[in-house]
Amino acid sequence: MDSPRSISSPEQDAILAPVIGHDLKRQVLVCTSKSCTANGSEAVLEAFRAQLIEENLLYCKKNLEGDVQCSHCGSVGFCAIGPAVLVYPDGIWYAHVTPADVPEIIESHLKGGVPVERLVRKRLG
Ligand code: FES
């Protein structure tokens, strides 16, 4: 029988995962599962990362001051209407996103707090 796994304290975890203590404003998830990738989601993810880096907004190992985390995710059920892009904590799910839409999403939603309505297909909460 395995011995029980010891769970570290929140303070120990914050040392191991500095993102815990960082004041992130938003998280952007771009689906890179099969159907979204076939519709160009890798280019969408790269467009987000490139512009967020350019504007010093991306939180990453090279920029611990950024307040937006951006990464890929698995399928969320928008397979027929992807690429899917999810923005949290707002719970906004975008569909049909292209690299050309990325500047508007960053300017209007990530920086201005106003979702790009023409691309919104689901709201959580
Ligand atoms: S493959 Fe992206 S939502 Fe299903």
Residues whose N, C-alpha, C, O or C-beta is under 5 A from the ligand:
A	BS01	FES	C31 S33 K34 S35 C36 S75 V76 G77 F78 C79 G82 A84
